[in-house]
């Protein structure tokens, strides 16, 4: 059983044979396509590489995802529950009053650090960068600067001093704590101890002289640590909190700068691509039209030999497809070569796994598919011309 009927198979063979026989014209059309498509791929790769690198650099610093709540409020369990279910929320944990969220630390070597910040933490904390959060009230994580001043390392112990004034008497509680890990210097720049929420709440209750503290899930909190799930979600979370009367701060300017670069480069690429693609489609269509005119006698003879009208329509379409495939392959090879050259030349200005020119396989596949479709569209002009050829024209020169 044949996959193609004889006329269709014969049309395919004739179109391919003619494409190869007329190789000079075919090569010119393929090179013309590569001259348009390869620069477009490089331009799109530059857009993708620059924007991706800028976004990755923002994401490399989790603080760009933070929505900082400024001031003291009464945030109840319902408020936290609603915000946890918000689609833009990536991480949220309650905070106590800033005045109650400090402690003094003393290392095993006697070196001390006064007024270290207590930062509540839990699973999926962006600042921990994949490290396990502190568990219980006897384990902490130290910021790099705090660990340096105390002279301790991961696995060591420190003594925490939590002081209060009660009834005019100065009191202090000593807590032995294990340093579970030291955060990288880039993760947090201030002197801080990352602690469990239970330890933070216990410290506030002790300072307030509360004998019967409320459970964590029942009490209101003064603030929260809040991070968006993505860069695009920062503005949405900030707008929601502002609508509730909370003052917030974000790094929205840096995020908006990347979005502006993306929009600008996208607009420039769209204009250049539109002009280049439109011009090439018209050029290819006119070339195929002229090619049909050059082969009027041969196409008329095909019709006279019994080929159906669709064969005349398919003839330029098959050749357009061959031009698209050959031109796309050449363009992709050239584009990847140029992209590699650009990235190697600018490697000294990039971090590892960063690119100035980034060509993703999916983007290349879409470009190749679009090229093939546009080539077939361009072939319709030549196909229409071929359909109008009278089979009797082949007899005029006999």
C-alpha positions, 0 to 999 in steps of 0.5 A: 500500500503506497503512502502517497498516490502516484501523482503526489509522489511524482510531484514531490520527486519532480520538485526536489529534482528541479530544486537540485538541478537549479541549484544556483537559484536555490542556493541564492534563496537559501542564503537570502533566508539565512541572511534574514533569519540568522540575525533575527535569531541572534537579536532574539538571543541577545534579548533573552540573554540580557533579560534572563541574566538581569532577572537571574541576578535579581532572583539570586538575591532573595531580598528582591522578593521581600515585601517589608512591612514598616511599623507596628500593627495588630495582625491576627491569625485570620490575616496570616491565614488569608495571606498564606493562601494568596497566589503571590505569597511565597513565604510568610512568618509572624514577627514580634515587636522589633524592641523585643526581638533582640538578644545578647550573645556570648561565644565559648571563647568569651567574645560577645555581641550585644543587641543581635537581631532575632529573625524568625525563620521556618521551612522555605525561608528564601534567605536560608538558601536551602539550609534547614531552618532552626528547630526548637528553642535551643538551635539558631542560625547566625548571620556571617557578620554575627558569627565572625564577631563571636568567633564561632562556626557551625556546630558550636554553642553560644549563650543568649542573654535575654534581659528585662526590667520587671518591678524596677528590677533588672533581670536576665535569662541565660539560654545555651544555644547550638549554632546549626549553621552560618549563613553566607555573607550575601544572605543577610548583612546585619548581625542576626540570629535566625530563630524559630518562631517559638523562641521569638515568642518566648523572648517577647513573653519573657520581656513582657512579664507574661505568665500565661502566654497565648499560643502562637496560633491564637495571638496577634503579631506586630509585623511579618516577614513576607516574600513574594513567590516571584518578581512579578508578584512583589507589586501585587502583594505590596498593593494589597497591603497598602490597600489594608493601610499598611506601609510597605517597602520593596525593591520595585524600582529594580524589578521595574527596570528589568521589566522595562528593559524586557519591554523595550527590547521586545518592542525593538525586536518586534519592529525589526523582525516584522520588517525583515520577515515581511520583506523576505516573505514578499521577496520569496513570494516574488521569486517563486512567482518568477520561478513558475513563470520560467517553468511555465512550459514544464508545468503545462506539460505536467498538466497535459500528462495528467497531473491534477491541478493540485500538483501545480499548486504543490510544486512551488510549495514543496520548493518553498519548504525545501528553502525553509528547511535548508535556510533554517538549518544554516541560520541556526548553525550560524546563530549558535556560532555567533551566540557562542562567540559573543558569550565567550568574548564577554565571559569576563563580565558574566557569572557562571551560567550567565549568558549575553546571548541565550538561544533556547531550543524551544525558541529555536524550534518555534522560529524554524516552524514559523519560517516553514509556515511563512514559506508555505504562505509565500508559495501560495502566490506562485501556486496561484500562478501555476494553477492558471497555466493552461496545459495547452501552452506546452504544445505551442512550442512543438 
